[in-house]
Amino acid sequence: MTALTEFATMYRERETLSLRTRLLFTFGAVAALHLAAVVLLLAGTAGGAQPLALGLVITAYVAGIKHSYDWDHIAAIDNSTRKFVAQHKDPVSVGFAFSLGHSSVVILAGLLVVAGATLIGQFMEDGTTGNKVLGLIGSGVSGLFLLAMGLFNGSAFVRASSVYRQVQRGGDVRPEDLEAKGLIARLLAKPLSKVERPRNIYVIGFLFGLGFDTATTIGLLVITTTASLAGVSPLALMALPLAFTAAMTLCDSANGVAMMKMYKSAIHNPRRKLGFNALITGISAVSALFISVITLGGFANSAFELQDPLTTWLGSIDLGDAGLILVGLFVIVWAVASLRGRGAGSGT
């Protein structure tokens, strides 16, 4: 009981903990999810050899990795991280919180499948009322959230670009010059004020996941249903969504921490990295706005049963693999900025 009390106290005071300690907590939680998946798999196959279960768990794990690089994941995590860093916070758990919220939907659906609930099948079939309602909730929330974050970071990009041009002309830069200000920032201040801590992103991730609109999510539930009919034990079946969750939280957590370090390096050394700050903020804003337009276009097409070619095309776009392009773009920009910074440092 004493250990639990101390742990609860540390959780309440987590913002006063060192960055290293919070990183250990975050990735310790990721490791615990991996361990839980392994334990369930071993317990579920203890009664007899079930190579099918192992193969399915590996498939679920790979699906989790792939799903973490969907463009909406990358855009939501990166834009949220940019907001927190601009507020002088160290948001080490943004990626973990978003991913855990998103995968909670998959775990709950997996539980229903294992329990034999036929209702979950309605949410996986296109055209059913349940599938449409949840799809509208997921796409509506994700589209509006990304639109808000894109506009907020777009405002920061405009200001950073203005300051960069001012510095290029010989002007000075102040820390407050890098904050998002202006009409857009003021309009979004109240809605985004609800997202005060990385843990608030959990709810956003959960609502994102309600759509059941990605091939990996649907595929995982279909695999779980098929395995249940094939006689795989309930414990081994629950290892599937847990393996999916473990993989997705690992990749999303790593992405969130990488983006935190990237934005901190830009904001905390503004004179040398002002152009870098403007560039990555612009990339985040454009990516969020791009995804929000696609998502809201698909939302309008489904909600109002439109037949026009534009929203029909937007609703059919699959952004599953495009997230890797965005990650690669950030890596290239970061690498170029680091090389230029080293070159400038060695020349002084």
TAJOFEN-V187115 format. One record per residue. N is the residue number from 1. RES is the residue in three letters. BURIAL is + if it has 24 or more other C-alpha atoms within 12 Angstrom, else -. Layout:
((N;RES;BURIAL) (N;RES;BURIAL))
This chain:
((1;MET;-) (2;THR;-) (3;ALA;-) (4;LEU;-) (5;THR;-) (6;GLU;-) (7;PHE;-) (8;ALA;-) (9;THR;-) (10;MET;-) (11;TYR;-) (12;ARG;-) (13;GLU;-) (14;ARG;+) (15;GLU;-) (16;THR;-) (17;LEU;-) (18;SER;-) (19;LEU;-) (20;ARG;-) (21;THR;-) (22;ARG;+) (23;LEU;+) (24;LEU;-) (25;PHE;-) (26;THR;+) (27;PHE;+) (28;GLY;-) (29;ALA;-) (30;VAL;+) (31;ALA;+) (32;ALA;-) (33;LEU;+) (34;HIS;+) (35;LEU;-) (36;ALA;+) (37;ALA;+) (38;VAL;+) (39;VAL;-) (40;LEU;+) (41;LEU;+) (42;LEU;+) (43;ALA;+) (44;GLY;+) (45;THR;+) (46;ALA;-) (47;GLY;-) (48;GLY;-) (49;ALA;-) (50;GLN;-) (51;PRO;-) (52;LEU;+) (53;ALA;+) (54;LEU;+) (55;GLY;-) (56;LEU;+) (57;VAL;+) (58;ILE;+) (59;THR;+) (60;ALA;+) (61;TYR;+) (62;VAL;+) (63;ALA;+) (64;GLY;+) (65;ILE;+) (66;LYS;+) (67;HIS;+) (68;SER;+) (69;TYR;+) (70;ASP;+) (71;TRP;+) (72;ASP;+) (73;HIS;+) (74;ILE;+) (75;ALA;+) (76;ALA;+) (77;ILE;+) (78;ASP;+) (79;ASN;+) (80;SER;+) (81;THR;+) (82;ARG;+) (83;LYS;+) (84;PHE;+) (85;VAL;+) (86;ALA;+) (87;GLN;+) (88;HIS;-) (89;LYS;+) (90;ASP;+) (91;PRO;+) (92;VAL;+) (93;SER;+) (94;VAL;+) (95;GLY;+) (96;PHE;+) (97;ALA;+) (98;PHE;+) (99;SER;+) (100;LEU;+) (101;GLY;+) (102;HIS;+) (103;SER;+) (104;SER;+) (105;VAL;+) (106;VAL;+) (107;ILE;+) (108;LEU;+) (109;ALA;+) (110;GLY;+) (111;LEU;+) (112;LEU;+) (113;VAL;+) (114;VAL;+) (115;ALA;-) (116;GLY;-) (117;ALA;-) (118;THR;-) (119;LEU;-) (120;ILE;+) (121;GLY;+) (122;GLN;-) (123;PHE;+) (124;MET;+) (125;GLU;-) (126;ASP;-) (127;GLY;-) (128;THR;-) (129;THR;-) (130;GLY;-) (131;ASN;+) (132;LYS;+) (133;VAL;+) (134;LEU;+) (135;GLY;+) (136;LEU;+) (137;ILE;+) (138;GLY;+) (139;SER;+) (140;GLY;+) (141;VAL;+) (142;SER;+) (143;GLY;+) (144;LEU;+) (145;PHE;+) (146;LEU;+) (147;LEU;+) (148;ALA;+) (149;MET;+) (150;GLY;+) (151;LEU;+) (152;PHE;+) (153;ASN;+) (154;GLY;+) (155;SER;+) (156;ALA;+) (157;PHE;+) (158;VAL;+) (159;ARG;+) (160;ALA;+) (161;SER;+) (162;SER;+) (163;VAL;+) (164;TYR;+) (165;ARG;-) (166;GLN;-) (167;VAL;-) (168;GLN;-) (169;ARG;-) (170;GLY;-) (171;GLY;-) (172;ASP;-) (173;VAL;+) (174;ARG;-) (175;PRO;-) (176;GLU;-) (177;ASP;+) (178;LEU;+) (179;GLU;+) (180;ALA;+) (181;LYS;+) (182;GLY;-) (183;LEU;-) (184;ILE;+) (185;ALA;+) (186;ARG;-) (187;LEU;-) (188;LEU;+) (189;ALA;-) (190;LYS;-) (191;PRO;-) (192;LEU;+) (193;SER;-) (194;LYS;-) (195;VAL;+) (196;GLU;-) (197;ARG;+) (198;PRO;+) (199;ARG;+) (200;ASN;+) (201;ILE;+) (202;TYR;+) (203;VAL;+) (204;ILE;+) (205;GLY;+) (206;PHE;+) (207;LEU;+) (208;PHE;+) (209;GLY;+) (210;LEU;+) (211;GLY;+) (212;PHE;+) (213;ASP;+) (214;THR;+) (215;ALA;-) (216;THR;+) (217;THR;+) (218;ILE;+) (219;GLY;+) (220;LEU;+) (221;LEU;+) (222;VAL;+) (223;ILE;+) (224;THR;+) (225;THR;+) (226;THR;-) (227;ALA;+) (228;SER;+) (229;LEU;-) (230;ALA;-) (231;GLY;-) (232;VAL;+) (233;SER;+) (234;PRO;+) (235;LEU;+) (236;ALA;+) (237;LEU;+) (238;MET;+) (239;ALA;+) (240;LEU;+) (241;PRO;+) (242;LEU;+) (243;ALA;+) (244;PHE;+) (245;THR;+) (246;ALA;+) (247;ALA;+) (248;MET;+) (249;THR;+) (250;LEU;+) (251;CYS;+) (252;ASP;+) (253;SER;+) (254;ALA;+) (255;ASN;+) (256;GLY;+) (257;VAL;+) (258;ALA;+) (259;MET;+) (260;MET;+) (261;LYS;+) (262;MET;+) (263;TYR;+) (264;LYS;+) (265;SER;+) (266;ALA;+) (267;ILE;+) (268;HIS;+) (269;ASN;-) (270;PRO;+) (271;ARG;+) (272;ARG;+) (273;LYS;+) (274;LEU;+) (275;GLY;+) (276;PHE;+) (277;ASN;+) (278;ALA;+) (279;LEU;+) (280;ILE;+) (281;THR;+) (282;GLY;+) (283;ILE;+) (284;SER;+) (285;ALA;+) (286;VAL;+) (287;SER;+) (288;ALA;+) (289;LEU;+) (290;PHE;+) (291;ILE;+) (292;SER;+) (293;VAL;+) (294;ILE;+) (295;THR;+) (296;LEU;+) (297;GLY;+) (298;GLY;+) (299;PHE;+) (300;ALA;+) (301;ASN;+) (302;SER;+) (303;ALA;+) (304;PHE;-) (305;GLU;-) (306;LEU;-) (307;GLN;-) (308;ASP;-) (309;PRO;-) (310;LEU;-) (311;THR;+) (312;THR;-) (313;TRP;-) (314;LEU;+) (315;GLY;+) (316;SER;-) (317;ILE;-) (318;ASP;-) (319;LEU;+) (320;GLY;+) (321;ASP;+) (322;ALA;+) (323;GLY;+) (324;LEU;+) (325;ILE;-) (326;LEU;+) (327;VAL;+) (328;GLY;-) (329;LEU;-) (330;PHE;+) (331;VAL;-) (332;ILE;-) (333;VAL;+) (334;TRP;+) (335;ALA;-) (336;VAL;-) (337;ALA;+) (338;SER;-) (339;LEU;-) (340;ARG;-) (341;GLY;-) (342;ARG;-) (343;GLY;-) (344;ALA;-) (345;GLY;-) (346;SER;-) (347;GLY;-) (348;THR;-))
